[in-house]
Amino acid sequence: MTRVLVAYGTFRGGTQGLAEMIGEDFRDKGYDAIVRPAADVEDLEDVDAVVVAGALYAGRWHKDARALIKRLAARLVQLPVWLVATGPLDTTAETKDIPPVSHVRNAADKIGARGVETFGGRLLPDAKGFPAAAMAKNKSGDWRDADHVARWVDEVDAQLRA
Ligand SMILES: Cc1cc2nc3c(=O)[nH]c(=O)nc-3n(C[C@H](O)[C@H](O)[C@H](O)COP(=O)(O)O)c2cc1C
């Protein structure tokens, strides 16, 4: 059974939820999908493919996602890898083809990623901390789109089978 690791970097849990949606869609297709915090991934010995997902904050890809790429680059170049960013607190991830932020583009170049994708984000109305609490007053909501995730996993599945 093909094993896919979905590693995530999150501050407020939204990216963990997105990673779990991705993992579930892989499982539905017969993959052995493991969903883990990026910071806990020590090696990639028993893994056949990798998705690295990170939250976007102020145009930056989550530090745990960046650190995973740096730490395991030598192995990641040998594997099929897809990079995921989650962020926009509106419908733009559905209506536009959002170009990856520079962190994601650089990481993709470094390891020869097969693809990059941006999904909508989530901000809870009771988000704590500065400036999230202020933003949440008029920008809270959940733009993680299950159909978008399912369509994307279909594409990745097709590439893995090719
Ligand atoms: C302070 C702050 C800054 C943010 N900056 C960006 C950004 O630059 N680009 C973007 O697409 N989303 C941005 N977002 C939205 C987050 O990426 C979104 O809420 C994401 O789902 C958070 O993931 P997490 O819950 O895993 O931490 C920002 C959110 C906050 C609270």
PDBQT file of the ligand as one rigid body, heavy atoms in Angstrom, charges set to zero:
ROOT
HETATM    1  C1  LIG A 201      -2.261  37.637  11.801  1.00  0.00    +0.000 C 
HETATM    2  C2  LIG A 201      -2.702  36.879  10.593  1.00  0.00    +0.000 A 
HETATM    3  C3  LIG A 201      -2.034  37.053   9.391  1.00  0.00    +0.000 A 
HETATM    4  C4  LIG A 201      -2.438  36.350   8.240  1.00  0.00    +0.000 A 
HETATM    5  N1  LIG A 201      -1.777  36.528   7.058  1.00  0.00    +0.000 NA
HETATM    6  C5  LIG A 201      -2.190  35.850   5.944  1.00  0.00    +0.000 A 
HETATM    7  C6  LIG A 201      -1.515  36.007   4.695  1.00  0.00    +0.000 A 
HETATM    8  O1  LIG A 201      -0.535  36.734   4.557  1.00  0.00    +0.000 OA
HETATM    9  N2  LIG A 201      -1.997  35.337   3.626  1.00  0.00    +0.000 N 
HETATM   10  C7  LIG A 201      -3.078  34.525   3.700  1.00  0.00    +0.000 A 
HETATM   11  O2  LIG A 201      -3.484  33.943   2.684  1.00  0.00    +0.000 OA
HETATM   12  N3  LIG A 201      -3.711  34.307   4.886  1.00  0.00    +0.000 NA
HETATM   13  C8  LIG A 201      -3.308  34.973   5.995  1.00  0.00    +0.000 A 
HETATM   14  N4  LIG A 201      -3.943  34.764   7.205  1.00  0.00    +0.000 N 
HETATM   15  C9  LIG A 201      -5.008  33.776   7.306  1.00  0.00    +0.000 C 
HETATM   16  C10 LIG A 201      -4.450  32.460   7.872  1.00  0.00    +0.000 C 
HETATM   17  O3  LIG A 201      -3.531  31.922   6.971  1.00  0.00    +0.000 OA
HETATM   18  C11 LIG A 201      -5.613  31.472   8.094  1.00  0.00    +0.000 C 
HETATM   19  O4  LIG A 201      -6.347  31.936   9.194  1.00  0.00    +0.000 OA
HETATM   20  C12 LIG A 201      -5.082  30.052   8.293  1.00  0.00    +0.000 C 
HETATM   21  O5  LIG A 201      -6.140  29.134   8.123  1.00  0.00    +0.000 OA
HETATM   22  C13 LIG A 201      -4.461  29.912   9.680  1.00  0.00    +0.000 C 
HETATM   23  O6  LIG A 201      -3.976  28.618   9.843  1.00  0.00    +0.000 OA
HETATM   24  P1  LIG A 201      -3.814  27.957  11.273  1.00  0.00    +0.000 P 
HETATM   25  O7  LIG A 201      -5.199  27.956  11.915  1.00  0.00    +0.000 OA
HETATM   26  O8  LIG A 201      -3.341  26.588  10.957  1.00  0.00    +0.000 OA
HETATM   27  O9  LIG A 201      -2.836  28.735  12.056  1.00  0.00    +0.000 OA
HETATM   28  C14 LIG A 201      -3.548  35.456   8.336  1.00  0.00    +0.000 A 
HETATM   29  C15 LIG A 201      -4.199  35.286   9.574  1.00  0.00    +0.000 A 
HETATM   30  C16 LIG A 201      -3.786  35.970  10.692  1.00  0.00    +0.000 A 
HETATM   31  C17 LIG A 201      -4.525  35.756  11.981  1.00  0.00    +0.000 C 
ENDROOT
TORSDOF 0
